[in-house]
Amino acid sequence: MNIRFALRISTARRLAALAALGLCAVAATAGPAAAKPAHAHAGKTITLRYYSEVVSFVYRNADGTVAQHPSQSPAAGDQMEITELGYKGTHKSHAKKFSASSYTICVFKSAKGEPTCEGVTAVGGAQLLLFHTAPGSAPAIVGGTGRFTGAMGGVKMTQIGDTNNSDIVITAIFKK
């Protein structure tokens, strides 16, 4: 695999994992106050830290076949599916059990550039958070359900060594 493509795949995987688990953290670490409706958070900003672990990665060619390894150059329609688990804390010190899970799909619109990613995170059984990552952009929180209705914000990550795992910082903003 050429280095440039490998970096694009790695970046997309990290961004997708980061965004999805960042959304997990909003729900899983906000504590009892998060059990209140979204309006209880109106005008507030919540900053959280989480350890993100990628547990599965599937690369699909545009024709739907699963590739053992990503191709040298992605084609329009190629997809990456990523599943991750979220642990409260950092890679150095985090909860033993995961408290959230996420599914992300990234689609290459062309053979050039990074893919567009969409993700859903399940927290607390039925709470969902949604995110979008445009090519060349950081993941953005674009909404949620239940107590996360109206959530917006962003996610920043630090990759852990040569893994796809990351420490993340999530900033969730609730409008007034």
DASUL-V562656 format. One record per backbone hydrogen bond with DSSP energy under -0.5 kcal/mol. NH is the residue of the N-H (numbers start at 0). CO is the residue of the C=O. E is the energy in kcal/mol with one decimal. If there is no record, write none. Layout:
# DASUL-V562656
NH/CO/E + NH/CO/E
This chain:
# DASUL-V562656
5/1/-2.4 + 6/2/-2.4 + 7/3/-1.7 + 8/4/-2.6 + 9/5/-2.7 + 10/6/-2.7 + 11/7/-2.7 + 12/8/-2.9 + 13/9/-2.5 + 14/10/-2.9 + 15/11/-2.7 + 16/12/-2.7 + 17/13/-2.9 + 18/14/-2.7 + 19/15/-2.4 + 20/16/-2.5 + 21/17/-2.3 + 22/18/-1.8 + 23/19/-1.5 + 24/20/-2.4 + 25/21/-1.4 + 26/22/-1.3 + 27/23/-3.3 + 28/24/-2.2 + 33/30/-1.7 + 34/31/-1.7 + 35/32/-1.5 + 39/36/-2.1 + 40/37/-2.0 + 41/38/-1.2 + 42/173/-2.0 + 43/40/-2.7 + 45/171/-2.8 + 47/169/-2.1 + 49/167/-1.9 + 50/86/-2.9 + 51/49/-0.5 + 51/165/-3.2 + 52/84/-2.5 + 53/51/-0.5 + 54/82/-2.4 + 55/82/-1.7 + 57/80/-2.4 + 58/66/-0.6 + 59/57/-0.5 + 59/78/-2.8 + 60/64/-3.0 + 63/60/-2.5 + 66/58/-2.8 + 76/107/-3.2 + 77/74/-2.5 + 78/59/-2.8 + 79/105/-2.3 + 80/57/-2.8 + 81/103/-2.7 + 82/55/-2.1 + 83/101/-1.6 + 84/52/-2.4 + 85/99/-2.0 + 86/50/-2.5 + 88/48/-1.3 + 89/92/-2.4 + 94/87/-2.7 + 98/85/-2.6 + 99/85/-0.8 + 100/121/-1.6 + 101/83/-2.1 + 102/119/-2.4 + 103/81/-2.6 + 104/117/-2.5 + 105/79/-2.7 + 106/115/-2.7 + 107/77/-2.6 + 108/106/-0.5 + 115/106/-2.3 + 116/132/-2.5 + 117/104/-2.3 + 118/130/-1.7 + 119/102/-2.3 + 120/128/-1.9 + 121/100/-2.6 + 122/120/-0.5 + 122/126/-2.6 + 123/98/-0.6 + 125/123/-1.4 + 126/122/-2.1 + 128/120/-1.4 + 129/142/-2.5 + 130/118/-1.6 + 131/139/-2.0 + 132/116/-2.5 + 136/133/-2.3 + 139/131/-2.1 + 140/152/-1.7 + 141/129/-2.1 + 142/129/-0.7 + 144/127/-2.6 + 147/144/-2.2 + 148/145/-1.8 + 150/147/-2.2 + 151/172/-2.0 + 152/140/-0.9 + 153/170/-1.8 + 154/138/-1.1 + 155/168/-2.6 + 157/166/-2.7 + 159/164/-2.7 + 160/158/-0.8 + 162/159/-1.8 + 165/51/-1.8 + 166/157/-2.5 + 167/49/-2.9 + 168/155/-2.8 + 169/47/-2.4 + 170/153/-2.7 + 171/45/-2.8 + 171/169/-0.6 + 172/151/-3.5 + 172/170/-0.5 + 173/43/-2.7 + 174/149/-0.6 + 174/172/-0.6
